[in-house]
């Protein structure tokens, strides 16, 4: 340990629980740079700019996520762990991804903001997220409306796009819950591939829910 300090979360507030933070998480970085201030200094940082990329130490792992407020829980000043240097992060090019995982280490993830495809191409987004039932229901509703009048079909599609754009993450959670996956973490990343890499650093044995199974090798001929 060093003589520097950091902030530790104890009791969580709703905003902290929504980001899947845990009691004991140590706030050691802001935007990739070391942070050694207290709760008032943290609040001042949020007053100056938001969101901020908060870097937490959880055991031996590092967790980075975007937050809009310092009111994530009760903060306590504690000695800071020794951390390696890290790159500066730019929150404007990051977004939060929610990780959903099962006890057998199977996982999936979804973006929590900026899902333009859900608004502009709702059927494609539903298929991309493997929400087969919703995609089929939308197609049936549009087809029935089109049988009445083309303008009605356009209206039904527009209403569906607005609804899915707003409620999409909840639908994904409900579908993955049926598959045995529950939300377990929030990670900030600039792309889906970076989000996968970030989770695999935290859970090296994790297996993506929709990963293609490799074909078994053919048995050797006698």
Buried (B, 14 or more C-beta within 10 A) or exposed (E): EEEBBBBBBEEBBEBBEBBBBBEEBBBBBBBBBBBBBBBEEBBEBBEEEEBBBBBBBBEEEBBBBBBEBBBBBBBBEBEBEEBEEBEEBEBEEBBBBBBBBBEEEBBBBBBBEEBEBBBEEBBEBBEEBBBEEBBEEBEEBBEEBBEEEEEBBEEBBEEBBEBBBEEBBEBBBEBBEEEEBEBBBBBBBEEEEBBBEBBBEBBEEBEEBEEEEEEEEEEEEE
